[in-house]
Amino acid sequence: MGATGAQGGGLVRAILNDPDHEFNVRAVTRDVSADKAKELARLGAEVVAANVDDLESLKKAFQGAYGAFCVTFFWDHFSPEKEKKQAKAMAEASKYTGIKHVIWSTLDDTRKLVPLTDDRMPTLMGEYKVPHFDAKGEANHFFTDLGLPVTLLNTVFYWDNFIYFGLGPKKGPDGKLAITMPMGDKKLPGIAAADIGKCALGVFKAGQKYIGKTLGIAGEHLTIKQMAEGFARVMGKEVVYNDIPPEVYRSFGFPGAEDMGNMFQFKRDFEKEYCKSRDVELSRALNPSLLTFDKWLNQNKERISLE
Ligand SMILES: NC(=O)c1ccc[n+]([C@@H]2O[C@H](COP(=O)([O-])OP(=O)(O)OC[C@H]3O[C@@H](n4cnc5c(N)ncnc54)[C@H](OP(=O)(O)O)[C@@H]3O)[C@@H](O)[C@H]2O)c1
């Protein structure tokens, strides 16, 4: 799923570039005639149409497959309810078609550590602390309740957010380039988005080993100050870290600002637990070409605009 996007696209390319040629890839898209879908076909993928909101289309798309990589698309709709429905549909399609190994790309249900009664951060949409995390974590049960052979894959902040998600260094009023995040001096585990797919291929290739397991991946655990220093090293321009309180981040007003403010605060306040759940060594074992932040920056510096 998500084959024309970051996570699924990384897996499509990882499978196609695998020197062992262990799997073929079926790329699921809503529009087989779109440029990105055609590009996947050109690279050698079987491209099929399905919509995660349409269970019957998923059943057709999953038919005969060995494995399914399941991911949802929160930022397309900002609805945790919709996200849970989509996860449920993928779990049901996997069950119906007898998938032998499902990978569910999930995140933590933060309410296990920050119950709704904990007022250090606001409750959002009535029943969530970090909606795009909590919905995924809550949805784990759709996969496990059906007794599916599932690996729960906890993903992590993509460094690509510095290119596509508006989180890159920006000039402040003092003219200095700054990364603005409410992370204090805590570490933010991150990864090159393409490495998620490469790790997922490692999980599939390991056969039974990770079925029934929960894994967490990361390329490196760095403080934001260390990332700012990385930008300065690789891009040759001074970049500083602008640490702000989470409540200021939540008030920025862009769509999802409150969700992301709570997310960063969760990662800051539970640094120990969160970092522990994202294992760099395991990620490198699954994907020996796993990038560090500096290597990722070097590969992407032309695509990052330091305006
Ligand atoms: N950004 C981060 O740091 C980060 C970190 C961890 C987890 N995540 C999670 O990653 C998820 C998004 O994954 P991504 O970044 O790989 O997405 P992405 O790059 O935005 O790609 C979105 C993909 O979703 C597909 N899609 C959208 N709606 C669909 C539908 N109704 N049916 C079928 N396919 C649909 C699109 O395919 P077509 O247009 O071809 O149909 C597209 O390939 C989000 O839920 C987010 O919370 C993000």
The ligand as an SDF file (V2000), in Angstrom:
LIG
                    3D

 48 52  0  0  0  0  0  0  0  0999 V2000
    6.2110   12.1110    8.0210 N   0  0  0  0  0  0  0  0  0  0  0  0
    6.6930   11.3920    9.0360 C   0  0  0  0  0  0  0  0  0  0  0  0
    7.7000   11.7110    9.6700 O   0  0  0  0  0  0  0  0  0  0  0  0
    5.9990   10.1130    9.4260 C   0  0  0  0  0  0  0  0  0  0  0  0
    6.6450    9.2830   10.3360 C   0  0  0  0  0  0  0  0  0  0  0  0
    6.0220    8.0940   10.7210 C   0  0  0  0  0  0  0  0  0  0  0  0
    4.7820    7.7710   10.1860 C   0  0  0  0  0  0  0  0  0  0  0  0
    4.1840    8.6110    9.2820 N   0  0  0  0  0  0  0  0  0  0  0  0
    2.8640    8.2140    8.7430 C   0  0  0  0  0  0  0  0  0  0  0  0
    3.0290    7.8290    7.4030 O   0  0  0  0  0  0  0  0  0  0  0  0
    1.7410    7.8240    6.8110 C   0  0  0  0  0  0  0  0  0  0  0  0
    1.8430    8.2590    5.3770 C   0  0  0  0  0  0  0  0  0  0  0  0
    2.7490    7.4550    4.6890 O   0  0  0  0  0  0  0  0  0  0  0  0
    3.6760    8.0670    3.5730 P   0  0  0  0  0  0  0  0  0  0  0  0
    4.4600    9.1880    4.1560 O   0  0  0  0  0  0  0  0  0  0  0  0
    4.3770    6.9450    2.9330 O   0  0  0  0  0  0  0  0  0  0  0  0
    2.5780    8.7000    2.6220 O   0  0  0  0  0  0  0  0  0  0  0  0
    2.7610    9.6320    1.3280 P   0  0  0  0  0  0  0  0  0  0  0  0
    4.1600    9.6920    0.8930 O   0  0  0  0  0  0  0  0  0  0  0  0
    2.0110   10.8850    1.6110 O   0  0  0  0  0  0  0  0  0  0  0  0
    1.9710    8.8030    0.2660 O   0  0  0  0  0  0  0  0  0  0  0  0
    0.6250    8.7420    0.3300 C   0  0  0  0  0  0  0  0  0  0  0  0
    0.2120    7.5240   -0.4360 C   0  0  0  0  0  0  0  0  0  0  0  0
   -1.0750    7.2240   -0.0320 O   0  0  0  0  0  0  0  0  0  0  0  0
   -1.7640    6.6510   -1.0910 C   0  0  0  0  0  0  0  0  0  0  0  0
   -3.1490    6.8210   -0.7270 N   0  0  0  0  0  0  0  0  0  0  0  0
   -3.7100    7.9280   -0.2010 C   0  0  0  0  0  0  0  0  0  0  0  0
   -5.0140    7.7080    0.0040 N   0  0  0  0  0  0  0  0  0  0  0  0
   -5.2630    6.4460   -0.4050 C   0  0  0  0  0  0  0  0  0  0  0  0
   -6.4330    5.6560   -0.4780 C   0  0  0  0  0  0  0  0  0  0  0  0
   -7.6330    6.1350   -0.0880 N   0  0  0  0  0  0  0  0  0  0  0  0
   -6.3450    4.4050   -0.9580 N   0  0  0  0  0  0  0  0  0  0  0  0
   -5.1700    3.9230   -1.3780 C   0  0  0  0  0  0  0  0  0  0  0  0
   -4.0220    4.6260   -1.3570 N   0  0  0  0  0  0  0  0  0  0  0  0
   -4.0800    5.8790   -0.8740 C   0  0  0  0  0  0  0  0  0  0  0  0
   -1.2810    7.4500   -2.2740 C   0  0  0  0  0  0  0  0  0  0  0  0
   -1.3030    6.6530   -3.4150 O   0  0  0  0  0  0  0  0  0  0  0  0
   -2.0370    7.0450   -4.8050 P   0  0  0  0  0  0  0  0  0  0  0  0
   -2.1770    8.5410   -4.8690 O   0  0  0  0  0  0  0  0  0  0  0  0
   -1.1080    6.4940   -5.8450 O   0  0  0  0  0  0  0  0  0  0  0  0
   -3.3290    6.3260   -4.7320 O   0  0  0  0  0  0  0  0  0  0  0  0
    0.1740    7.7510   -1.8880 C   0  0  0  0  0  0  0  0  0  0  0  0
    1.0310    6.8060   -2.4600 O   0  0  0  0  0  0  0  0  0  0  0  0
    0.8790    8.7720    7.6310 C   0  0  0  0  0  0  0  0  0  0  0  0
   -0.1880    8.0660    8.2190 O   0  0  0  0  0  0  0  0  0  0  0  0
    1.8330    9.3250    8.6910 C   0  0  0  0  0  0  0  0  0  0  0  0
    1.2190    9.5100    9.9420 O   0  0  0  0  0  0  0  0  0  0  0  0
    4.7800    9.7480    8.8800 C   0  0  0  0  0  0  0  0  0  0  0  0
  1  2  1  0
  2  3  2  0
  2  4  1  0
  4  5  1  0
  4 48  2  0
  5  6  2  0
  6  7  1  0
  7  8  2  0
  8  9  1  0
  8 48  1  0
  9 10  1  0
  9 46  1  0
 10 11  1  0
 11 12  1  0
 11 44  1  0
 12 13  1  0
 13 14  1  0
 14 15  2  0
 14 16  1  0
 14 17  1  0
 17 18  1  0
 18 19  2  0
 18 20  1  0
 18 21  1  0
 21 22  1  0
 22 23  1  0
 23 24  1  0
 23 42  1  0
 24 25  1  0
 25 26  1  0
 25 36  1  0
 26 27  1  0
 26 35  1  0
 27 28  2  0
 28 29  1  0
 29 30  1  0
 29 35  2  0
 30 31  1  0
 30 32  2  0
 32 33  1  0
 33 34  2  0
 34 35  1  0
 36 37  1  0
 36 42  1  0
 37 38  1  0
 38 39  2  0
 38 40  1  0
 38 41  1  0
 42 43  1  0
 44 45  1  0
 44 46  1  0
 46 47  1  0
M  CHG  2   8   1  16  -1
M  END
$$$$
